[in-house]
Amino acid sequence: MSYLRAFGKYLPERVVSNDELAAALEVEPAWILSSCGIEERRYAFDSQTLVDLGVEAALDCLKNAGTEASTIGIVLVSSGSPDVFCPGPASAIAARLGLGDTPAIDVPIASAGSISALVLAESLAARFGNVLVVATEVMSRRILRTPEGKNNAILFGDGAGACLVTHEDAGFARIEAVALHTDGERAGAIVVRDGQFSMDGMAVIRQASQKLPSVISEVLAKAGVAAEELGAVLIHQANLNLLDRVAKTLKLLPDRLFTNIQRYGNTSSASMLIAAAEWRERTPEVSSPIVLAAFGAGLTYGALLATPTSE
């Protein structure tokens, strides 16, 4: 068995409101809010790198876990917005954490990288012990903040999240079921090419509206858990309208779907772990099963279900 031990997060201090962004995009702030439900997002300062954000989230996670970096057996880092494709940010983050020759692997899947890494971590923990998953994104440098790029520019923000997965019974929740799939025939809907992010928004919404409820239902069935038993559903914060569709399809209780996209925007693969970290801060006593799920480039989509343990 593998366990979720802790989450962590880091958000840059720079807040970008709809008013500020609307001026650059030549749109009305009200249009941004109605289109995606986002009120503001965070942008990294020019002096901050994607690695900087990831290290801060990792340190926050380790602090929350009450452990040291030296206990980590392997690092998995997700990012769809690295400055350099190879080597990706994993090796630099591991070095900054002082991990010596500890293996550090990149998972370069925008939006769905964190769920992909968690599914891998569930299996890798038996061999490596503590698995540190980090998702770090500076999407503000991968979009066009111009009228021509407005449909993507209104969505994205910067940030990093982290999770520590362990094979020891030392976590707050035991991983009961995972599922991971890729629909390669539709992979062209989300692309990062030559440092520029592009997305067929309507196709992504349509596919995610179907695939997220499907994969969540899959892990519910595997674990023998009903949707109404869930204490929290922590989904990639892509678009508030999409999140509402998923909640309605699954018939979730109104307070079960955690959202913070209103304040942070879509932080790609970091968003699910940032949401999980905030949820955990507000939920010191976990008494019901939780689901984490994401959808993104590939088109890759997956989910993880965990049940509470006695900490």
Secondary structure, DSSP 8 states (H G I E B T S, - for coil): --EEEEEEEE--SEEEEHHHHHHHHTS-HHHHHHHH---EEEE--TT--HHHHHHHHHHHHHHHHT--GGGEEEEEEE-S--S-SSS-HHHHHHHHTT-TT--EEEE--TTTHHHHHHHHHHHHHHHHSEEEEEEEEEGGGSS--SGGGHHHHTTB-EEEEEEEEESSS-SSEEEEEEEEEE-GGGGGGEEEETTEEEE-HHHHHHHHHHHHHHHHHHHHHHHT--GGG-SEEEE--S-HHHHHHHHHHHT--TTTB---HHHH-B-GGGHHHHHHHHHHHH-SS--S-EEEEEEEGGGEEEEEEEEE---
